[in-house]
């Protein structure tokens, strides 16, 4: 019984520590809205800085000051080199880019994949609406996983179409 209580207490402390660390790093959340492709995503301004929207207005790159992470949020009409690709084709194509897949889910109008890509952890969420793919891609160094995992979890929940 004592072991169960001790384990529960340690688990509660770990959850509080993660929530506190995530909140402390991300007190200043800002929202990026892409008008052209009608989506938005929130990001922690104290961790990720916008690098400027692309000239054609398809998206924005964000980077950590320490170089340990980057985030891309953009829209496109095709997920592969072939024009008119489907969500399923894009899913298969993007899975092949990962050297190791740790998580994958494919639904009717979205997918999420995560794994290793060129020595970094990659998280990618793609939604399709009205023939437009809305992409959130985040990469970060594996040795910074404890810092970025809770941030990525929160960012992914805020990624949504604006109409």
C-alpha positions as a Markdown table, in Angstrom:
| # | Residue | x | y | z |
|---|---|---|---|---|
| 1 | Unk | 0.0 | 0.0 | 0.0 |
| 2 | Unk | 2.8 | 2.4 | 0.9 |
| 3 | Unk | 4.5 | 1.7 | -2.4 |
| 4 | Unk | 1.3 | 2.5 | -4.3 |
| 5 | Unk | 0.8 | 5.8 | -2.5 |
| 6 | Unk | 4.5 | 6.7 | -3.0 |
| 7 | Unk | 4.2 | 5.9 | -6.7 |
| 8 | Unk | 1.0 | 8.0 | -7.0 |
| 9 | Unk | 2.7 | 10.9 | -5.2 |
| 10 | Unk | 5.7 | 10.8 | -7.5 |
| 11 | Unk | 3.5 | 10.7 | -10.6 |
| 12 | Unk | 1.5 | 13.7 | -9.3 |
| 13 | Unk | 4.8 | 15.6 | -8.7 |
| 14 | Unk | 6.1 | 14.7 | -12.2 |
| 15 | Unk | 2.8 | 16.0 | -13.8 |
| 16 | Unk | 3.0 | 19.3 | -11.8 |
| 17 | Unk | 6.7 | 19.7 | -12.8 |
| 18 | Unk | 5.9 | 19.3 | -16.5 |
| 19 | Unk | 2.9 | 21.6 | -16.3 |
| 20 | Unk | 4.9 | 24.2 | -14.4 |
| 21 | Unk | 7.9 | 24.0 | -16.8 |
| 22 | Unk | 5.6 | 24.3 | -19.8 |
| 23 | Unk | 3.7 | 27.2 | -18.3 |
| 24 | Unk | 6.9 | 29.1 | -17.3 |
| 25 | Unk | 8.4 | 28.7 | -20.8 |
| 26 | Unk | 5.2 | 29.7 | -22.5 |
| 27 | Unk | 3.6 | 32.5 | -20.5 |
| 28 | Unk | 3.5 | 34.6 | -23.6 |
| 29 | Unk | 1.6 | 32.6 | -26.1 |
| 30 | Unk | 0.9 | 34.3 | -29.5 |
| 31 | Unk | -1.3 | 33.3 | -32.4 |
| 32 | Unk | -0.2 | 33.0 | -36.0 |
| 33 | Unk | -3.1 | 33.2 | -38.5 |
| 34 | Unk | -2.6 | 32.4 | -42.1 |
| 35 | Unk | -5.1 | 34.4 | -44.1 |
| 36 | Unk | -4.4 | 32.8 | -47.5 |
| 37 | Unk | -5.0 | 29.2 | -46.4 |
| 38 | Unk | -7.3 | 29.9 | -43.4 |
| 39 | Unk | -5.6 | 28.3 | -40.4 |
| 40 | Unk | -4.0 | 29.3 | -37.2 |
| 41 | Unk | -1.7 | 28.0 | -34.5 |
| 42 | Unk | -0.5 | 29.3 | -31.2 |
| 43 | Unk | 3.2 | 29.3 | -30.3 |
| 44 | Unk | 5.2 | 30.3 | -27.2 |
| 45 | Unk | 6.8 | 33.6 | -28.0 |
| 46 | Unk | 9.5 | 33.1 | -25.3 |
| 47 | Unk | 10.6 | 29.9 | -27.0 |
| 48 | Unk | 9.9 | 30.2 | -30.8 |
| 49 | Unk | 10.4 | 33.4 | -32.8 |
| 50 | Unk | 8.7 | 34.0 | -36.1 |
| 51 | Unk | 11.2 | 34.3 | -39.0 |
| 52 | Unk | 8.8 | 36.0 | -41.4 |
| 53 | Unk | 6.0 | 34.8 | -43.6 |
| 54 | Unk | 6.9 | 33.5 | -47.0 |
| 55 | Unk | 6.6 | 35.9 | -49.9 |
| 56 | Unk | 3.6 | 34.1 | -51.4 |
| 57 | Unk | 1.8 | 34.0 | -48.0 |
| 58 | Unk | 1.6 | 30.2 | -47.7 |
| 59 | Unk | 3.1 | 30.1 | -44.2 |
| 60 | Unk | 5.6 | 31.0 | -41.5 |
| 61 | Unk | 8.8 | 29.5 | -40.0 |
| 62 | Unk | 9.5 | 29.8 | -36.3 |
| 63 | Unk | 12.9 | 29.0 | -34.7 |
| 64 | Unk | 14.2 | 28.6 | -31.2 |
| 65 | Unk | 16.9 | 31.1 | -30.2 |
| 66 | Unk | 19.2 | 28.3 | -29.1 |
| 67 | Unk | 18.8 | 26.5 | -32.5 |
| 68 | Unk | 17.3 | 23.4 | -30.8 |
| 69 | Unk | 13.9 | 23.6 | -32.5 |
| 70 | Unk | 12.0 | 24.9 | -35.5 |
| 71 | Unk | 8.4 | 25.0 | -36.5 |
| 72 | Unk | 6.8 | 25.3 | -39.9 |
| 73 | Unk | 3.1 | 26.2 | -40.3 |
| 74 | Unk | 1.9 | 26.4 | -43.9 |
| 75 | Unk | -0.7 | 25.6 | -46.5 |
| 76 | Unk | -0.4 | 23.9 | -49.8 |
| 77 | Unk | -2.5 | 22.3 | -52.5 |
| 78 | Unk | -0.3 | 19.2 | -52.7 |
| 79 | Unk | 1.6 | 17.1 | -50.1 |
| 80 | Unk | 3.8 | 15.4 | -52.7 |
| 81 | Unk | 5.7 | 16.3 | -55.8 |
| 82 | Unk | 2.7 | 15.2 | -57.8 |
| 83 | Unk | 0.0 | 17.8 | -58.2 |
| 84 | Unk | -3.4 | 16.7 | -56.8 |
| 85 | Unk | -2.1 | 14.3 | -54.3 |
| 86 | Unk | -4.5 | 12.8 | -51.7 |
| 87 | Unk | -4.2 | 12.9 | -48.0 |
| 88 | Unk | -3.4 | 9.2 | -48.0 |
| 89 | Unk | -0.6 | 9.7 | -50.6 |
| 90 | Unk | 0.9 | 12.5 | -48.6 |
| 91 | Unk | 0.7 | 10.4 | -45.4 |
| 92 | Unk | 2.6 | 7.6 | -47.1 |
| 93 | Unk | 5.1 | 10.0 | -48.6 |
| 94 | Unk | 5.8 | 11.8 | -45.3 |
| 95 | Unk | 6.1 | 8.5 | -43.4 |
| 96 | Unk | 8.9 | 7.4 | -45.8 |
| 97 | Unk | 10.9 | 10.5 | -44.7 |
| 98 | Unk | 11.2 | 9.2 | -41.2 |
| 99 | Unk | 14.1 | 6.9 | -40.3 |
| 100 | Unk | 12.0 | 5.6 | -37.3 |
| 101 | Unk | 8.3 | 6.1 | -36.8 |
| 102 | Unk | 7.1 | 6.4 | -33.2 |
| 103 | Unk | 3.5 | 7.4 | -33.7 |
| 104 | Unk | 1.1 | 7.5 | -36.6 |
| 105 | Unk | -2.6 | 8.1 | -37.1 |
| 106 | Unk | -4.5 | 8.5 | -40.3 |
| 107 | Unk | -8.1 | 9.7 | -40.4 |
| 108 | Unk | -10.5 | 10.9 | -43.1 |
| 109 | Unk | -9.4 | 14.5 | -43.1 |
| 110 | Unk | -6.1 | 14.6 | -41.0 |
| 111 | Unk | -3.1 | 12.7 | -40.0 |
| 112 | Unk | -0.4 | 12.9 | -37.4 |
| 113 | Unk | 3.1 | 11.3 | -37.6 |
| 114 | Unk | 6.1 | 11.5 | -35.3 |
| 115 | Unk | 9.5 | 9.9 | -35.3 |
| 116 | Unk | 13.1 | 10.5 | -36.2 |
| 117 | Unk | 14.2 | 12.6 | -39.2 |
| 118 | Unk | 17.9 | 13.3 | -39.8 |
| 119 | Unk | 18.8 | 13.0 | -36.1 |
| 120 | Unk | 15.9 | 15.2 | -34.9 |
| 121 | Unk | 12.5 | 14.4 | -33.4 |
| 122 | Unk | 9.8 | 15.3 | -36.0 |
| 123 | Unk | 6.1 | 15.9 | -35.2 |
| 124 | Unk | 3.8 | 16.6 | -38.1 |
| 125 | Unk | 0.1 | 17.2 | -38.2 |
| 126 | Unk | -1.7 | 17.7 | -41.5 |
| 127 | Unk | -5.4 | 18.6 | -42.0 |
| 128 | Unk | -7.2 | 18.9 | -45.4 |
| 129 | Unk | -10.3 | 21.1 | -46.0 |
| 130 | Unk | -11.7 | 22.2 | -49.3 |
| 131 | Unk | -8.7 | 20.8 | -51.2 |
| 132 | Unk | -6.2 | 22.7 | -49.1 |
| 133 | Unk | -3.6 | 20.9 | -46.9 |
| 134 | Unk | -2.7 | 22.7 | -43.7 |
| 135 | Unk | 0.6 | 21.5 | -42.3 |
| 136 | Unk | 2.2 | 21.9 | -38.9 |
| 137 | Unk | 5.8 | 20.5 | -38.7 |
| 138 | Unk | 8.0 | 20.7 | -35.6 |
| 139 | Unk | 11.5 | 19.4 | -35.3 |
| 140 | Unk | 13.7 | 19.5 | -32.2 |
| 141 | Unk | 16.9 | 17.9 | -30.8 |
| 142 | Unk | 16.3 | 14.6 | -28.9 |
| 143 | Unk | 18.4 | 15.8 | -25.9 |
| 144 | Unk | 15.8 | 18.6 | -25.5 |
| 145 | Unk | 12.8 | 16.3 | -25.5 |
| 146 | Unk | 11.8 | 17.0 | -21.9 |
| 147 | Unk | 11.6 | 20.7 | -22.7 |
| 148 | Unk | 9.8 | 20.5 | -26.1 |
| 149 | Unk | 7.4 | 17.5 | -25.7 |
| 150 | Unk | 4.9 | 19.4 | -23.5 |
| 151 | Unk | 5.2 | 22.5 | -25.7 |
| 152 | Unk | 4.6 | 20.5 | -28.9 |
| 153 | Unk | 1.6 | 18.8 | -27.2 |
| 154 | Unk | 0.0 | 22.2 | -26.5 |
| 155 | Unk | 0.9 | 23.7 | -29.9 |
| 156 | Unk | -0.7 | 20.8 | -31.7 |
| 157 | Unk | -4.0 | 21.3 | -29.9 |
| 158 | Unk | -4.2 | 24.9 | -31.1 |
| 159 | Unk | -3.6 | 24.1 | -34.8 |
| 160 | Unk | -6.9 | 24.6 | -36.5 |
| 161 | Unk | -8.7 | 25.9 | -39.6 |
| 162 | Unk | -10.1 | 29.4 | -39.1 |
| 163 | Unk | -13.3 | 28.7 | -41.0 |
